[in-house]
């Protein structure tokens, strides 16, 4: 049995997941890897919780535009935080 080595989840990778999840373009495996996983990084954990809260509230229907924009802003903040943390 071949074992896959997965990349560590960075803020940028979590941001990409959020952007795909908001348009319902993630697999069950991706959902478990990113949304069910808990993070030691406080910003990532807050972003994860908010993403799950918003998406569960929409119950598989199209996410309202205001929530889409909110999640996209969270994704952008994750990326911006990753860039400033490494400077």
N, C-alpha and C positions, 0 to 999 in steps of 0.2 A: 504494500500500500504506500503510495507516494504521499509525503507530507509537505504541505504548502507552508512556506515561510512568509508570514505577513509582515508588511511594513508597520513600524510603530505608528500609532495614531497621533498625528500632529494637529495643531490648531487649524492649519490650512486644509488638511484632509477631512477633519470634522466639518469645516465650513463647506467643503464640496458636498459632503453627505447631506447637510442641511438643505443646500440648494437643490439637490436631486430629490430629496424626500418631500419637499414642499410641492413638487409637481408630480408626486407619486411615481417616481422612476427609480425605486430601490427594491432590491430583492429581500426576501425574508432573512437570508444570511447577512446581508449588509445591515438590515435593521438591527439584528442581534449584535453584530460587531460594534456598531456605533451608538445605537439608542439604548440598548440594554446595558452596555458596558458603563461602569462608573469610572470617573477620572479623578486623579489626585490634584490636577490643575484646576483651581477654583473657577477660572473663566470658562474652561471647557465643560465642567460639570454644570455650571449655570446655563450655558448654551444648550447642553443636552437636555436638561430638565425642561427648559422653555420650549424647545422643539417638540419634545414628546407631548407636553401639555397642549400646545396648539394643534398638533396633528391628531391627537386623540379627541379633541373637542370637535374637529371637523368630521370624525367618524367615517373616513374613507371617501367623503364627498370632496368636491373642489374646495380648496382652502380660500377663504375670503381674501380679497385683494389687500386689505389692511394687514391681515396676518401674514400674507406673502411678503409684503414690504418689510414688516417687522422681522421676520426670519432672515430675509436677505440682509438687513442691517446688522443682525447678530453675526451672520457669516462674515460680513465685511469687517466687523470689529474684531473677530477672531483672527483674521488675516493680518489686520493692522497691528494687533497686539503681538502676534508672532514676530513681525518685522521689528518692532521696537524692543522686544525682549532680547533679541540677539544683537542689538547694536552696541 
